[in-house]
Amino acid sequence: MNNFRQNERAYSVILLWNNYLRIFFLVLRDYMYNLPENSILKGFNLQSVTMTIRKFRMTCLI
């Protein structure tokens, strides 16, 4: 009986993670589809972001 409870708990955890991942990927997919007309990313430039990350890494190394 105890083993059955453990299996049930593990199964519920797996289902919970499955739901979280499904929601995450649905949101990600919608976000990627709406990327060209996304108002948040109007002034967004990937190159500038990579440059700032690179600068931040350099300052951390020094």
C-alpha positions in Angstrom: 0.0 0.0 0.0 2.9 2.3 0.9 4.5 1.6 -2.5 1.3 2.5 -4.2 1.2 5.9 -2.4 4.7 6.6 -3.5 4.0 5.8 -7.1 0.9 7.9 -7.0 2.8 10.9 -5.6 5.6 10.5 -8.2 3.0 10.3 -11.0 1.2 13.5 -9.7 4.6 15.3 -9.6 5.3 14.2 -13.2 1.8 15.4 -14.3 2.4 18.7 -12.6 5.8 19.2 -14.4 4.2 18.1 -17.6 1.5 20.9 -17.2 4.2 23.5 -16.3 6.3 22.6 -19.4 3.3 22.6 -21.7 2.2 26.0 -20.5 5.8 27.3 -20.8 6.2 26.1 -24.4 2.7 27.4 -25.4 3.6 30.8 -24.0 7.0 30.6 -25.8 5.4 29.6 -29.1 2.9 32.4 -28.9 5.7 34.8 -28.0 7.8 33.7 -31.0 4.8 34.0 -33.4 4.0 37.5 -32.2 7.6 38.6 -32.3 7.5 40.9 -35.4 4.6 43.0 -34.1 5.6 42.8 -30.5 5.4 46.2 -28.9 7.9 45.3 -26.1 10.6 44.4 -28.6 10.2 47.5 -30.9 13.6 48.9 -29.9 15.1 45.6 -29.1 18.4 44.8 -30.7 20.0 41.4 -30.2 23.5 42.6 -31.0 23.4 45.3 -28.3 22.3 42.7 -25.8 25.1 40.4 -26.7 27.6 43.2 -26.4 26.3 44.2 -23.0 26.6 40.6 -21.9 30.1 40.4 -23.2 31.1 43.7 -21.4 29.5 42.4 -18.2 31.6 39.1 -18.5 34.8 41.1 -19.1 34.1 43.3 -16.0 33.5 40.1 -14.0 36.8 38.7 -15.1 38.8 41.7 -14.2 
